[in-house]
Amino acid sequence: MKIDLNSDMGEGFGPYRLCDDEAMMKLVSSANIACGFHGGDPDTMGRMVRLAKLNGVGIGAHPGLPDRLGFGRREIPFPADELRQQMLYQLGALMAIAKAERVTVSHISFHGAMGNMVNRDPVIADLMMDAIATVDASLVVFVTSGSEIQQAAKRARLKTLALFLADRAYDAEGRLVARGLAGALVKDEAAVRARVRKFLLEGTVETIDGAVIEMPARSILVHSDTPGALALAGIVRGEIEATGATLAPAAELAD
């Protein structure tokens, strides 16, 4: 079995860093690189691209809302076309930086509130997916299974890769439990190990209420801004290797 391990990376800016990106890049198979709005800047983006190239890691764009203070997690009521332009601006910037390093961007993963806004509105989702397909029809879109983004990507004939979030709780409908609610973040090492192993061996996850639901995903996401993210990524990779699975970048696994 092949599985992708990905992380949101380069989300600091200037001298500020959220995670040891150099160490994280040695653990993952795909990197979602912040594109300068919620985090990141041109120099950081360039550094992330070079690190990914050095470590054979797939490169992805991680666009978010222009809200550094809120880390892109606060919704801002932009018109649909303005949201589209913001996404294209960020995707285009990373594609140019990657091309200058003689590598390519292979996937896109929406950040925070931008992803929530797109996922909630089929009109915006179609607008975004059509724009992505026009820029590069080979790009893989990271999705949650059954989401509006997944359906819109399929309508635009884009490849998708479904995510399992190792450090976030799910409800009985397979939705992520909202940040800020008790139990939304899974921090206990033993709990993370058990969740990842259950996902890898059974394709299921235990919800916050104790139910067991199917989790049809091929990529595990570790948030780099989660406290102890590097150790968490190491735990996840260890479980992947312990079950006999092998790592592969998103471009190899998308359907």
N, C-alpha and C positions, 0 to 999 in steps of 0.2 A: 504493500500500500504506500502510495506517495501522498504527502501532506505538505502544505505550505505553512510556514510560521512567519507572520508579518508583524511589524510594529510601526507606529507613527513616530517619525524621527525628525530631527532638526527643528524642533519646535521652540527653541530659544531664539535669541537674536542678539547681535552684537556680542558682548562678552558673556551674556547670560545663557546658561544651558540647563535643561531640565533633566538630562540623562547622560550617561557615559555612552555617547553615540558610537564611539570607536569600538567599545566592548560589545555593545548590542549588535552591531553590524556583523560580528563574528558568530552570532547565534541564530540569526534569522535567515530566511531565504528570500524575503521580499521586504522592501523598505518603502513606506508611504511618507514622502518628503514634503514637509510644510512649505508652502509656496509664497510666503511673505505677508499674508494678511493676518491670520490669527497668531502666527508664529513664523519664524524663519526670516531670512533676508538673502540678498544675492550671494554674499560670501558663504553663508551657512549652507545654502543650497548647493553651491559648487563643491564645498567640502563633503557634503553627504553623497553627491553623485560620484566623486572620486573614491570615497570609501566603499560605496556599493560596487563600483567597478573593480576595485582591488580585491574584494571578497567574493566576487561572483554572485552578488545579490541583485534580484530584480528591482527595477526602479519604478516607483509609482508617484503620481501627483496626489497631494493631500490638500485640496483647496478648502478654505473656510471663509467665514464672514470677516470683514475688515474691523475687527474688534479685539485688539491686543489686550486691553484691560480685562475683558471678560473671557479671554482665551477662546473666542469664537463660539462660546456656548450660550450667548444671549441672542435671542431672535430679534432681528431688525426688519421691519416691514418694507423691504425693497420690492419694487415692481418686478414682475417675472423676468422681463428682458434685461433689467439691470443686474439681477442675480445671475443670469446667463452670461453677461459680459464679464462679471467678476470671476466666474469659473473659468472662462476662456482666457482671460488675462493671466491667471495663475498657471493654468495648464501650459499655455504658450511660453511663459517665462521658463518653466522647468524643462520643456522640450528643447528650447534654445540652448540652455546651459548644458543639458545632457549631450546634445549634438556636438557642441564644441569639445566635449570630452570623448567623442566618437563612440557613444553608447546611446541607447534609445529608451524612452519612457514606455513601459509596457502595460501599466495599469493606472487606474484612478480610484481613489477612495475618498468620499466626502467626509469632511470633519464636522462634528458637533451640530450646531444649529442649522448650518447650511444643509447638511444631510437630512435633518428632521423636516425642514421646510420642503425639500424636494420630495421626500418620502410621503408627505401628507397630501400632496396635490398632484393628481395625474397629469394635469395640463403642464405644470412646471416640470414634472419628471420627463414628459415627452419632449419638451423644449430643450432640456439639458441633454438628454440622450441623443437627440437628433444633431445637436451641435457637436457633441463628442464624436459621433459617427462621421460627421462631415470633416472634422479635423484629422481623425485617424481611425478608420473603421476596424483596425486590429487591436485597439485598446481594450483591455479587460476591465470590467466594472466590478468593484467589490460591493457585495450586497448582503442583506440578511434574507434568509429563505422566505419566499412568499411575499416579499415587500413590493411596494409600488415601484421602487427603483428597479428591482429585478424584472418586473413585468414590462416597464417602459424600455429597458435595455433590450429585452427580447424583441419588442416591437420594432426597435431600431436596428435589429440584427447584430447587436453587439454581444460579445462573449461575456459571461459573468462568472464570478467565483463567490460562493456563499461563505460567510464568516461564522466562526464560533468564538465568542469572547470569553476567554478563560477566567478573567478577573471581574466579570459582571454577572449579576443574578438575572434570571429570566422568570417571567410569570407563566401561568398555565397556557397562555395563547402564543408563547414563544417570543414575546416582546421583552425588550430589556426593561428592567425595573429602573425607574427614574433615579438619577443621581440625587443624593440628599436623603433618600429614604433609607431606613435602617435595613442593613443587609444587602444594599445595592452593589457595594464593592466587596469582592471576595478576597480577603487578605491572608487568611490562614493557609500556611503551606500545605498541610495535610488535606485540606478541603480542595485546594487547587489541584493537587496530585490526583485525588479521587475523581474530580470532575473531568480532567483531561483524559485519564485512563478510561473512564466510562464512555466518553465521547469516542475515543479511538477504537475501543473494542466492541462497543455496542451501538454507536451512532445515536446515543441518547444523552440527555442531561436532566439532572434533578432540579425542579423549579424551586423558587423561594418558599413555596407552600408545601414542598415535599413530594409533589407529583413527579412522574417521569414522562418526558416527552421526547419525540424524535428530534434530532438535530442534523439535518441533511446539509453538511458543510464539508469543505475540503481545505479550509484555511483557518488557522488559529491566530487570533489577534491578541497581542499584549500591548496595552497602552504604556508608552514610555513615561507619561507623567504620573502614573500610579506609584505611590511610595514603594520602594523596593523592586522597581520594574526589572532591573537587570537580573536580580536573583530569581524573580518570577519567570522570566524568559528562560533562564537556565533550567528551572524545574520543568517547564513545559517541554523544552528540547530533550531533557533527560527521559521524560515519559514517552516521548515520540520514539526515541531510540530503544527504550526498554521494551516497547511493544513490537519492535521489528519494522516499524514504518521508516521511510526515508524522506528527507526533505527535498522539495522541488519548488521552484519559483512559480508565481501565479500563472505566468504565460504558458506553462506546461500542463496546467491542471484545469484551466477554464473550459466551460462548455457553452 
